[in-house]
Amino acid sequence: MPQFDKVTLLITHYNRSASLGRLLAAFRNLPCVFGDIVVSDDGSRPEHLEALGRLREEFSFRLVKSTQNRGLGNNINKGQDAVRTAYTLYVQEDFEPSVIFPAHFADALEFMENDPSLDMARFYAYFRYPKLKPYGKGYSEMIFSYADPDHLKFYLYSDHPHLRRSDFFEKFGRYPEGKKGDRTEFAMALSFLHHKARGIFFEQYHTLFFQKNTAAEPSTMNRAGWRESRSLPVRVLRWFYLRSRWVKNSFELLFFKTGPKTRI
């Protein structure tokens, strides 16, 4: 049975207790055992809090609550503050690991233990990171270049499932609070790049985790429909939009400033 005593499974949750139950059951059925499990709830409705109580009895996790919905940044911050192990596997509640996850996760953990300069190992993505350098055992190092015109290069950090060192707040700062989820994620992405983070990316990124949303518990993040359209006029407009984002993001990174290490 794979046991990862140095790793805490950190799960952020908001009004999707059925999804959380599936995720926890999936890890148990692999089986895959962690040193600790922390569930950080962002002020869910009473029926979901009641369900969390039942799940806590079944899966023995530590629950960190909020009296009201404070957003993604606050939810991750307070969850990470509760972690006591050297490493954190961060997963949002609407994901499930595949049967091959434990073996490849063990490789990532070994890499990070043997290479102190590595800050993150990513296991899932919507798109392949633009520039990769082979690292080993199916992983490649993400390489950032200002000259690359691909706007996806800015997401060396991503909120999708990943392994990180639990003291990463000391290097990259805390997540900003009071912002929308996508801006919260991008602020941390800028901080990662600003502080010269190193991360590895699993090349077969669609095989370790699956994102599952149901009609009863849909995703809280939605992409604008025009971004998916294949019509020629929209594709032309999207090309110009993405180039403008590349310029905008480049300037944001160039002039990115951090305050004390306690915040971004």
Backbone as CSV, one residue per row, in Angstrom:
resi,resn,N_x,N_y,N_z,CA_x,CA_y,CA_z,C_x,C_y,C_z
1,MET,0.849,-1.197,0.000,0.000,0.000,0.000,0.885,1.247,0.000
2,PRO,0.729,2.119,-1.000,1.539,3.344,-1.040,1.207,4.250,0.146
3,GLN,2.230,4.576,0.949,2.054,5.475,2.074,2.977,6.667,1.916
4,PHE,2.398,7.843,2.007,3.150,9.073,1.830,3.064,9.883,3.120
5,ASP,3.867,9.470,4.101,3.774,10.044,5.436,4.186,11.512,5.479
6,LYS,5.016,11.941,4.534,5.504,13.320,4.530,4.560,14.269,3.796
7,VAL,3.442,13.737,3.316,2.528,14.525,2.478,1.170,14.680,3.144
8,THR,0.639,15.897,3.117,-0.750,16.151,3.508,-1.581,16.362,2.255
9,LEU,-2.690,15.667,2.165,-3.655,15.910,1.098,-4.520,17.092,1.522
10,LEU,-4.396,18.208,0.810,-5.178,19.416,1.100,-6.257,19.564,0.038
11,ILE,-7.512,19.596,0.477,-8.645,19.705,-0.441,-9.439,20.954,-0.093
12,THR,-9.677,21.804,-1.081,-10.560,22.951,-0.879,-11.972,22.556,-1.282
13,HIS,-12.956,23.013,-0.501,-14.336,22.584,-0.701,-15.296,23.758,-0.566
14,TYR,-16.329,23.750,-1.425,-17.418,24.732,-1.312,-18.663,24.162,-1.974
15,ASN,-19.631,23.754,-1.155,-20.956,23.306,-1.621,-20.925,22.127,-2.591
16,ARG,-19.920,21.255,-2.468,-19.868,20.080,-3.336,-19.433,18.863,-2.512
17,SER,-20.238,18.550,-1.496,-19.875,17.475,-0.574,-19.917,16.095,-1.236
18,ALA,-20.816,15.889,-2.201,-20.855,14.603,-2.910,-19.571,14.396,-3.708
19,SER,-19.092,15.460,-4.347,-17.832,15.384,-5.094,-16.676,15.100,-4.150
20,LEU,-16.674,15.756,-2.987,-15.630,15.515,-2.001,-15.633,14.048,-1.566
21,GLY,-16.814,13.501,-1.328,-16.905,12.104,-0.930,-16.337,11.178,-1.988
22,ARG,-16.610,11.466,-3.263,-16.065,10.630,-4.346,-14.547,10.716,-4.386
23,LEU,-14.001,11.922,-4.196,-12.550,12.100,-4.223,-11.878,11.313,-3.094
24,LEU,-12.396,11.451,-1.886,-11.809,10.744,-0.750,-11.923,9.226,-0.918
25,ALA,-13.058,8.766,-1.428,-13.242,7.333,-1.655,-12.285,6.823,-2.728
26,ALA,-12.032,7.646,-3.744,-11.124,7.237,-4.820,-9.709,7.034,-4.285
27,PHE,-9.236,7.950,-3.428,-7.909,7.774,-2.844,-7.863,6.527,-1.956
28,ARG,-8.916,6.299,-1.198,-8.951,5.128,-0.322,-8.965,3.840,-1.128
29,ASN,-9.648,3.839,-2.253,-9.786,2.618,-3.050,-8.552,2.309,-3.888
30,LEU,-7.623,3.258,-4.031,-6.457,2.994,-4.885,-5.621,1.790,-4.408
31,PRO,-5.227,1.634,-3.137,-5.309,2.577,-2.017,-4.106,3.514,-2.019
32,CYS,-4.274,4.660,-1.334,-3.231,5.674,-1.285,-3.363,6.378,0.069
33,VAL,-2.346,6.267,0.919,-2.442,6.764,2.282,-1.486,7.934,2.485
34,PHE,-2.011,9.017,3.053,-1.206,10.213,3.303,-0.967,10.401,4.801
35,GLY,0.048,11.205,5.124,0.333,11.481,6.517,-0.800,12.208,7.205
36,ASP,-1.561,12.995,6.431,-2.685,13.747,6.986,-3.587,14.175,5.836
37,ILE,-4.828,14.481,6.160,-5.776,15.033,5.192,-6.425,16.256,5.817
38,VAL,-6.404,17.374,5.096,-7.048,18.608,5.545,-8.080,19.019,4.505
39,VAL,-9.304,19.263,4.940,-10.355,19.792,4.075,-10.654,21.216,4.542
40,SER,-10.501,22.173,3.633,-10.751,23.576,3.954,-12.064,23.999,3.292
41,ASP,-13.055,24.321,4.133,-14.387,24.677,3.625,-14.572,26.185,3.619
42,ASP,-15.209,26.691,2.556,-15.347,28.133,2.359,-16.763,28.613,2.675
43,GLY,-17.302,28.189,3.818,-18.625,28.658,4.221,-19.754,28.030,3.432
44,SER,-19.727,26.707,3.317,-20.753,25.998,2.552,-22.125,26.082,3.230
45,ARG,-23.153,25.737,2.467,-24.520,25.733,2.989,-24.674,24.653,4.071
46,PRO,-25.680,24.806,4.953,-25.851,23.867,6.071,-25.928,22.407,5.671
47,GLU,-26.602,22.100,4.551,-26.731,20.693,4.169,-25.378,20.089,3.793
48,HIS,-24.485,20.915,3.235,-23.156,20.410,2.894,-22.281,20.312,4.138
49,LEU,-22.442,21.230,5.083,-21.699,21.133,6.339,-22.103,19.884,7.108
50,GLU,-23.387,19.557,7.050,-23.860,18.332,7.696,-23.223,17.111,7.043
51,ALA,-23.145,17.142,5.707,-22.516,16.034,4.986,-21.022,15.955,5.310
52,LEU,-20.378,17.106,5.480,-18.959,17.114,5.838,-18.729,16.414,7.175
53,GLY,-19.653,16.607,8.106,-19.538,15.926,9.393,-19.545,14.425,9.238
54,ARG,-20.423,13.923,8.375,-20.479,12.474,8.148,-19.214,11.980,7.456
55,LEU,-18.736,12.762,6.484,-17.528,12.368,5.764,-16.307,12.374,6.683
56,ARG,-16.267,13.308,7.613,-15.131,13.378,8.521,-15.061,12.126,9.401
57,GLU,-16.214,11.640,9.806,-16.239,10.407,10.599,-15.750,9.218,9.777
58,GLU,-16.088,9.203,8.488,-15.717,8.068,7.639,-14.260,8.112,7.217
59,PHE,-13.734,9.316,6.903,-12.390,9.415,6.323,-11.350,10.029,7.255
60,SER,-11.760,10.481,8.436,-10.819,10.966,9.462,-9.931,12.106,8.968
61,PHE,-10.525,13.111,8.359,-9.746,14.285,7.962,-9.943,15.407,8.977
62,ARG,-9.037,16.384,8.926,-9.184,17.584,9.736,-9.942,18.632,8.921
63,LEU,-10.971,19.194,9.502,-11.824,20.157,8.805,-11.530,21.565,9.304
64,VAL,-11.239,22.461,8.351,-11.013,23.874,8.660,-12.188,24.647,8.079
65,LYS,-12.944,25.331,8.929,-14.179,25.980,8.502,-14.033,27.499,8.386
66,SER,-15.007,28.088,7.714,-15.156,29.539,7.647,-16.615,29.872,7.942
67,THR,-16.851,30.962,8.650,-18.222,31.334,8.995,-18.976,31.897,7.805
68,GLN,-18.252,32.294,6.762,-18.882,32.822,5.553,-17.981,32.571,4.354
69,ASN,-18.534,32.726,3.164,-17.769,32.546,1.937,-16.778,33.693,1.770
70,ARG,-15.479,33.379,1.774,-14.449,34.413,1.687,-13.610,34.299,0.413
71,GLY,-13.921,33.344,-0.439,-13.225,33.244,-1.711,-12.078,32.246,-1.701
72,LEU,-11.590,31.967,-2.909,-10.565,30.943,-3.101,-9.293,31.242,-2.326
73,GLY,-8.824,32.492,-2.371,-7.564,32.832,-1.718,-7.586,32.522,-0.235
74,ASN,-8.635,32.960,0.451,-8.757,32.691,1.878,-8.873,31.206,2.162
75,ASN,-9.609,30.498,1.305,-9.821,29.064,1.518,-8.511,28.284,1.420
76,ILE,-7.674,28.610,0.444,-6.389,27.916,0.330,-5.454,28.346,1.453
77,ASN,-5.436,29.635,1.788,-4.535,30.122,2.830,-4.779,29.421,4.162
78,LYS,-6.029,29.372,4.587,-6.298,28.774,5.900,-6.103,27.268,5.869
79,GLY,-6.353,26.656,4.717,-6.088,25.231,4.595,-4.601,24.933,4.662
80,GLN,-3.801,25.718,3.938,-2.352,25.506,3.956,-1.776,25.782,5.340
81,ASP,-2.326,26.766,6.043,-1.854,27.066,7.402,-2.010,25.869,8.339
82,ALA,-2.976,25.006,8.045,-3.245,23.849,8.914,-2.335,22.661,8.617
83,VAL,-1.573,22.719,7.520,-0.718,21.595,7.117,0.511,21.518,8.024
84,ARG,0.856,20.302,8.446,1.977,20.089,9.367,3.112,19.267,8.763
85,THR,2.910,18.731,7.575,3.927,17.895,6.944,4.788,18.726,5.992
86,ALA,5.862,18.115,5.501,6.810,18.838,4.649,6.265,19.127,3.255
87,TYR,5.334,18.293,2.796,4.806,18.443,1.436,3.282,18.482,1.458
88,THR,2.737,19.158,0.441,1.285,19.290,0.294,0.869,18.841,-1.096
89,LEU,-0.083,17.916,-1.154,-0.750,17.578,-2.421,-2.053,18.356,-2.429
90,TYR,-2.137,19.359,-3.294,-3.333,20.201,-3.352,-4.264,19.711,-4.454
91,VAL,-5.532,19.467,-4.076,-6.530,18.987,-5.027,-7.865,19.662,-4.712
92,GLN,-8.527,20.201,-5.716,-9.877,20.722,-5.517,-10.859,19.558,-5.539
93,GLU,-12.018,19.740,-4.911,-12.895,18.612,-4.617,-13.535,17.953,-5.826
94,ASP,-13.474,18.568,-7.007,-14.136,17.979,-8.174,-13.197,17.136,-9.032
95,PHE,-12.058,16.720,-8.474,-11.129,15.850,-9.201,-11.143,14.450,-8.595
96,GLU,-10.698,13.484,-9.400,-10.504,12.122,-8.920,-9.207,11.572,-9.497
97,PRO,-8.400,10.877,-8.679,-7.153,10.295,-9.173,-7.411,9.018,-9.962
98,SER,-6.531,8.729,-10.899,-6.631,7.492,-11.673,-5.840,6.390,-10.971
99,VAL,-5.986,5.171,-11.465,-5.325,4.026,-10.823,-3.802,4.102,-10.957
100,ILE,-3.296,4.840,-11.933,-1.842,4.924,-12.116,-1.234,6.085,-11.324
101,PHE,-2.062,6.851,-10.630,-1.551,8.027,-9.927,-0.492,7.704,-8.882
102,PRO,-0.685,6.728,-7.962,0.288,6.534,-6.883,1.731,6.348,-7.352
103,ALA,1.936,5.554,-8.382,3.300,5.289,-8.859,3.957,6.559,-9.377
104,HIS,3.245,7.341,-10.164,3.821,8.562,-10.721,3.938,9.655,-9.658
105,PHE,3.045,9.636,-8.676,3.162,10.571,-7.565,4.417,10.274,-6.745
106,ALA,4.697,9.000,-6.541,5.901,8.608,-5.816,7.153,9.110,-6.532
107,ASP,7.143,9.065,-7.865,8.279,9.591,-8.632,8.448,11.093,-8.386
108,ALA,7.336,11.830,-8.428,7.395,13.281,-8.232,7.909,13.627,-6.844
109,LEU,7.440,12.900,-5.841,7.886,13.145,-4.468,9.376,12.852,-4.340
110,GLU,9.832,11.786,-4.953,11.262,11.460,-4.917,12.092,12.549,-5.588
111,PHE,11.609,13.054,-6.723,12.317,14.137,-7.398,12.441,15.361,-6.490
112,MET,11.357,15.733,-5.833,11.384,16.936,-5.003,12.243,16.741,-3.754
113,GLU,12.283,15.519,-3.227,13.144,15.266,-2.073,14.620,15.303,-2.459
114,ASN,14.932,14.870,-3.678,16.322,14.822,-4.128,16.799,16.110,-4.773
115,ASP,15.880,16.978,-5.143,16.229,18.240,-5.816,15.572,19.396,-5.067
116,PRO,16.265,19.979,-4.085,15.672,21.045,-3.270,15.258,22.281,-4.046
117,SER,15.750,22.443,-5.274,15.396,23.629,-6.057,14.045,23.493,-6.745
118,LEU,13.463,22.285,-6.746,12.132,22.099,-7.335,11.069,22.612,-6.374
119,ASP,10.130,23.400,-6.890,9.079,23.977,-6.063,7.729,23.299,-6.248
120,MET,7.520,22.637,-7.376,6.197,22.097,-7.684,6.282,20.969,-8.695
121,ALA,5.336,20.023,-8.564,5.134,18.995,-9.587,3.662,19.027,-9.963
122,ARG,3.355,19.249,-11.240,1.972,19.373,-11.704,1.499,18.069,-12.337
123,PHE,0.238,17.695,-12.022,-0.310,16.407,-12.459,-1.474,16.525,-13.432
124,TYR,-1.995,17.714,-13.639,-3.179,17.880,-14.491,-3.137,19.256,-15.123
125,ALA,-3.704,19.357,-16.322,-3.809,20.645,-17.009,-4.842,20.532,-18.117
126,TYR,-5.366,21.661,-18.530,-6.232,21.682,-19.704,-5.392,21.650,-20.980
127,PHE,-4.181,22.232,-20.892,-3.300,22.303,-22.054,-1.869,21.993,-21.623
128,ARG,-1.082,21.477,-22.563,0.328,21.209,-22.325,1.058,22.530,-22.100
129,TYR,1.963,22.551,-21.120,2.752,23.766,-20.916,3.604,23.995,-22.164
130,PRO,3.707,25.256,-22.638,4.306,25.521,-23.954,5.729,25.027,-24.157
131,LYS,6.607,25.201,-23.158,8.012,24.834,-23.366,8.450,23.904,-22.242
132,LEU,8.845,22.673,-22.620,9.203,21.656,-21.641,10.570,21.061,-21.958
133,LYS,11.312,20.754,-20.893,12.618,20.113,-21.007,12.553,18.793,-20.262
134,PRO,12.834,17.660,-20.924,12.726,16.353,-20.260,13.471,16.315,-18.934
135,TYR,12.789,15.753,-17.917,13.375,15.676,-16.573,13.569,14.219,-16.141
136,GLY,12.571,13.375,-16.393,12.705,11.957,-16.052,11.385,11.323,-15.676
137,LYS,11.232,10.040,-15.995,10.073,9.227,-15.629,8.747,9.873,-16.043
138,GLY,8.717,10.442,-17.239,7.485,11.024,-17.762,7.277,12.483,-17.393
139,TYR,8.178,13.053,-16.617,8.076,14.460,-16.229,9.043,15.308,-17.045
140,SER,8.645,16.565,-17.258,9.511,17.536,-17.898,9.495,18.828,-17.094
141,GLU,10.618,19.538,-17.125,10.683,20.812,-16.425,10.047,21.906,-17.273
142,MET,9.245,22.758,-16.659,8.613,23.876,-17.350,9.623,25.012,-17.491
143,ILE,9.778,25.499,-18.709,10.752,26.548,-18.997,10.014,27.815,-19.421
144,PHE,10.229,28.904,-18.696,9.581,30.173,-19.022,10.535,31.041,-19.820
145,SER,10.012,31.646,-20.885,10.793,32.566,-21.710,9.945,33.775,-22.056
146,TYR,10.486,34.975,-21.814,9.747,36.190,-22.165,9.461,36.257,-23.660
147,ALA,10.367,35.711,-24.471,10.238,35.831,-25.923,9.130,34.952,-26.493
148,ASP,8.739,33.918,-25.779,7.699,33.011,-26.266,6.357,33.744,-26.269
149,PRO,5.684,33.864,-27.428,4.431,34.629,-27.501,3.195,33.881,-27.020
150,ASP,3.356,32.704,-26.416,2.219,31.912,-25.946,1.796,32.403,-24.561
151,HIS,0.541,32.828,-24.417,0.082,33.357,-23.131,0.009,32.272,-22.056
152,LEU,-0.039,30.990,-22.464,-0.129,29.904,-21.484,1.164,29.742,-20.683
153,LYS,2.256,30.319,-21.154,3.536,30.175,-20.459,3.502,30.814,-19.076
154,PHE,2.578,31.767,-18.857,2.516,32.446,-17.562,1.990,31.531,-16.462
155,TYR,1.357,30.422,-16.855,0.779,29.518,-15.862,1.734,28.381,-15.525
156,LEU,2.949,28.739,-15.145,3.842,27.733,-14.597,3.221,27.195,-13.311
157,TYR,2.590,28.086,-12.543,1.758,27.671,-11.417,0.329,27.504,-11.900
158,SER,-0.379,26.521,-11.339,-1.793,26.322,-11.638,-2.483,25.759,-10.400
159,ASP,-3.771,26.084,-10.225,-4.550,25.546,-9.114,-4.960,24.092,-9.332
160,HIS,-4.695,23.545,-10.500,-5.008,22.142,-10.750,-4.133,21.253,-9.848
161,PRO,-4.469,19.972,-9.681,-3.735,19.112,-8.749,-2.221,19.179,-8.911
162,HIS,-1.545,19.414,-7.792,-0.093,19.514,-7.819,0.490,19.225,-6.446
163,LEU,1.772,18.889,-6.435,2.545,18.683,-5.220,3.454,19.881,-5.031
164,ARG,3.524,20.388,-3.794,4.391,21.531,-3.511,4.970,21.383,-2.105
165,ARG,5.983,22.160,-1.820,6.548,22.188,-0.473,5.607,22.990,0.420
166,SER,5.409,22.526,1.638,4.421,23.148,2.504,4.848,24.522,3.010
167,ASP,6.132,24.864,2.870,6.593,26.191,3.287,6.645,27.185,2.128
168,PHE,5.890,26.905,1.052,6.020,27.753,-0.130,5.545,29.186,0.107
169,PHE,4.726,29.431,1.149,4.344,30.808,1.475,5.578,31.661,1.764
170,GLU,6.621,31.066,2.346,7.815,31.813,2.707,8.543,32.342,1.470
171,LYS,8.424,31.632,0.364,9.104,32.036,-0.871,8.206,32.844,-1.789
172,PHE,6.930,32.465,-1.862,6.053,33.055,-2.868,4.963,33.953,-2.294
173,GLY,4.825,34.011,-0.981,3.765,34.808,-0.389,2.452,34.042,-0.337
174,ARG,1.475,34.625,0.334,0.165,34.004,0.471,-0.701,34.359,-0.733
175,TYR,-1.793,33.634,-0.901,-2.736,33.939,-1.970,-3.453,35.250,-1.640
176,PRO,-3.663,36.098,-2.633,-4.420,37.335,-2.372,-5.874,36.996,-2.068
177,GLU,-6.468,37.720,-1.170,-7.854,37.482,-0.785,-8.743,38.612,-1.278
178,GLY,-10.020,38.297,-1.481,-10.961,39.295,-1.956,-10.984,39.462,-3.460
179,LYS,-10.327,38.554,-4.200,-10.324,38.593,-5.659,-11.104,37.405,-6.211
180,LYS,-11.513,37.489,-7.479,-12.139,36.358,-8.133,-11.120,35.226,-8.277
181,GLY,-11.640,33.998,-8.441,-10.780,32.832,-8.475,-9.698,32.888,-9.538
182,ASP,-10.032,33.341,-10.751,-9.029,33.361,-11.812,-7.939,34.385,-11.539
183,ARG,-8.300,35.521,-10.920,-7.296,36.534,-10.576,-6.425,36.069,-9.408
184,THR,-7.021,35.318,-8.493,-6.256,34.754,-7.386,-5.190,33.800,-7.918
185,GLU,-5.607,32.927,-8.830,-4.677,31.969,-9.421,-3.572,32.685,-10.187
186,PHE,-3.931,33.707,-10.969,-2.938,34.382,-11.786,-1.949,35.170,-10.931
187,ALA,-2.409,35.730,-9.813,-1.496,36.449,-8.914,-0.420,35.506,-8.382
188,MET,-0.827,34.285,-8.019,0.172,33.318,-7.557,1.069,32.884,-8.705
189,ALA,0.519,32.780,-9.914,1.338,32.431,-11.073,2.415,33.486,-11.307
190,LEU,2.055,34.763,-11.185,3.038,35.838,-11.345,4.104,35.768,-10.257
191,SER,3.673,35.464,-9.032,4.638,35.360,-7.938,5.617,34.214,-8.173
192,PHE,5.122,33.098,-8.702,6.000,31.976,-9.019,7.059,32.390,-10.030
193,LEU,6.647,33.072,-11.073,7.598,33.493,-12.098,8.551,34.560,-11.567
194,HIS,8.012,35.494,-10.794,8.830,36.578,-10.242,9.937,36.034,-9.342
195,HIS,9.627,34.977,-8.593,10.601,34.405,-7.673,11.352,33.219,-8.269
196,LYS,11.322,33.112,-9.599,12.111,32.113,-10.332,11.817,30.681,-9.872
197,ALA,10.550,30.347,-9.766,10.170,29.003,-9.351,10.590,27.974,-10.394
198,ARG,10.840,26.758,-9.917,11.097,25.632,-10.804,10.022,24.590,-10.578
199,GLY,9.470,24.084,-11.674,8.423,23.081,-11.562,8.511,22.052,-12.655
200,ILE,7.998,20.850,-12.357,7.945,19.798,-13.365,6.482,19.496,-13.687
201,PHE,6.277,18.999,-14.885,4.948,18.833,-15.471,4.865,17.415,-16.024
202,PHE,3.834,16.667,-15.622,3.682,15.307,-16.136,3.181,15.365,-17.572
203,GLU,3.974,14.804,-18.486,3.682,14.937,-19.923,2.318,14.350,-20.302
204,GLN,1.948,13.226,-19.719,0.632,12.637,-19.993,-0.364,13.186,-18.966
205,TYR,-0.547,14.502,-18.994,-1.264,15.218,-17.935,-2.753,14.874,-17.854
206,HIS,-3.275,14.200,-18.857,-4.693,13.840,-18.849,-4.936,12.446,-18.269
207,THR,-3.893,11.813,-17.704,-4.037,10.421,-17.271,-4.001,10.229,-15.749
208,LEU,-3.558,11.213,-14.981,-3.404,11.032,-13.537,-4.621,11.477,-12.737
209,PHE,-5.325,12.492,-13.239,-6.543,12.976,-12.590,-7.618,13.199,-13.639
210,PHE,-8.866,13.062,-13.185,-10.007,13.381,-14.031,-10.873,14.393,-13.302
211,GLN,-11.291,15.430,-14.012,-12.180,16.425,-13.414,-13.613,16.008,-13.697
212,LYS,-14.401,15.878,-12.626,-15.761,15.379,-12.764,-16.740,16.349,-12.114
213,ASN,-17.656,16.858,-12.926,-18.700,17.739,-12.422,-20.054,17.162,-12.816
214,THR,-21.013,17.271,-11.925,-22.354,16.770,-12.186,-23.333,17.924,-12.266
215,ALA,-24.533,17.638,-12.761,-25.562,18.675,-12.840,-25.930,19.170,-11.445
216,ALA,-25.869,18.270,-10.458,-26.205,18.648,-9.088,-25.118,19.492,-8.448
217,GLU,-23.849,19.238,-8.849,-22.719,19.981,-8.295,-21.810,20.432,-9.439
218,PRO,-22.245,21.441,-10.188,-21.485,21.890,-11.360,-20.230,22.654,-10.961
219,SER,-19.354,22.855,-11.922,-18.143,23.631,-11.694,-18.510,25.065,-11.346
220,THR,-17.706,25.663,-10.465,-17.919,27.067,-10.103,-17.119,27.992,-11.003
221,MET,-16.301,27.430,-11.908,-15.523,28.223,-12.857,-16.009,27.899,-14.267
222,ASN,-16.435,28.900,-15.001,-16.951,28.697,-16.351,-16.165,29.519,-17.362
223,ARG,-15.848,28.896,-18.499,-15.158,29.591,-19.581,-16.185,30.240,-20.505
224,ALA,-15.872,31.428,-20.977,-16.756,32.126,-21.909,-16.900,31.311,-23.185
225,GLY,-18.132,31.224,-23.722,-18.402,30.410,-24.885,-17.613,30.819,-26.120
226,TRP,-17.340,32.114,-26.266,-16.636,32.577,-27.471,-15.207,32.033,-27.537
227,ARG,-14.637,31.647,-26.389,-13.280,31.121,-26.389,-13.209,29.747,-27.033
228,GLU,-14.344,29.054,-27.094,-14.366,27.706,-27.643,-14.847,27.666,-29.100
229,SER,-15.353,28.777,-29.608,-15.908,28.801,-30.955,-14.827,28.547,-32.006
230,ARG,-15.202,27.829,-33.093,-14.267,27.528,-34.175,-14.527,28.373,-35.419
231,SER,-15.466,29.318,-35.365,-15.754,30.148,-36.536,-14.564,31.046,-36.849
232,LEU,-14.353,31.342,-38.129,-13.188,32.109,-38.555,-13.145,33.511,-37.926
233,PRO,-14.241,34.298,-37.937,-14.177,35.628,-37.327,-13.788,35.585,-35.853
234,VAL,-14.352,34.619,-35.130,-14.033,34.516,-33.702,-12.586,34.083,-33.516
235,ARG,-12.103,33.191,-34.372,-10.705,32.749,-34.266,-9.741,33.896,-34.509
236,VAL,-10.075,34.781,-35.459,-9.224,35.947,-35.724,-9.223,36.892,-34.527
237,LEU,-10.431,37.157,-34.004,-10.532,38.030,-32.836,-9.799,37.430,-31.645
238,ARG,-9.906,36.106,-31.479,-9.236,35.446,-30.363,-7.721,35.562,-30.501
239,TRP,-7.213,35.487,-31.743,-5.765,35.613,-31.969,-5.276,36.968,-31.472
240,PHE,-5.994,38.031,-31.832,-5.590,39.372,-31.387,-5.756,39.510,-29.869
241,TYR,-6.808,38.924,-29.341,-7.041,38.996,-27.896,-5.909,38.320,-27.128
242,LEU,-5.492,37.136,-27.597,-4.442,36.410,-26.900,-3.097,37.122,-27.002
243,ARG,-2.846,37.774,-28.134,-1.602,38.550,-28.252,-1.633,39.743,-27.310
244,SER,-2.794,40.368,-27.157,-2.891,41.495,-26.227,-2.704,41.012,-24.788
245,ARG,-3.203,39.811,-24.490,-3.001,39.247,-23.157,-1.533,38.958,-22.907
246,TRP,-0.843,38.486,-23.936,0.585,38.198,-23.801,1.339,39.475,-23.441
247,VAL,1.011,40.581,-24.130,1.662,41.860,-23.836,1.307,42.329,-22.426
248,LYS,0.007,42.278,-22.099,-0.452,42.718,-20.784,0.196,41.911,-19.662
249,ASN,0.199,40.579,-19.817,0.777,39.728,-18.785,2.275,39.957,-18.637
250,SER,2.953,40.217,-19.765,4.391,40.475,-19.712,4.687,41.729,-18.897
251,PHE,3.885,42.778,-19.105,4.088,44.010,-18.340,3.757,43.794,-16.861
252,GLU,2.706,43.017,-16.590,2.355,42.732,-15.194,3.498,42.016,-14.486
253,LEU,4.142,41.091,-15.185,5.244,40.354,-14.584,6.470,41.243,-14.417
254,LEU,6.757,42.055,-15.428,7.924,42.936,-15.362,7.843,43.897,-14.184
255,PHE,6.623,44.373,-13.898,6.452,45.359,-12.836,5.789,44.754,-11.600
256,PHE,5.854,43.417,-11.507,5.247,42.740,-10.366,6.028,43.058,-9.098
257,LYS,5.312,43.385,-8.057,5.943,43.691,-6.770,5.244,42.910,-5.681
258,THR,6.025,42.437,-4.740,5.463,41.766,-3.578,5.776,42.571,-2.339
259,GLY,4.850,42.513,-1.420,5.089,43.138,-0.124,5.766,42.129,0.787
260,PRO,5.455,42.154,2.084,6.007,41.150,2.994,5.625,39.754,2.543
261,LYS,6.379,38.777,2.967,6.160,37.401,2.546,4.822,36.836,3.038
262,THR,4.140,37.569,3.876,2.859,37.083,4.365,1.723,37.335,3.396
263,ARG,1.982,38.036,2.310,0.916,38.268,1.352,1.503,38.502,-0.041
264,ILE,0.597,38.442,-1.055,1.002,38.752,-2.424,0.545,40.165,-2.730
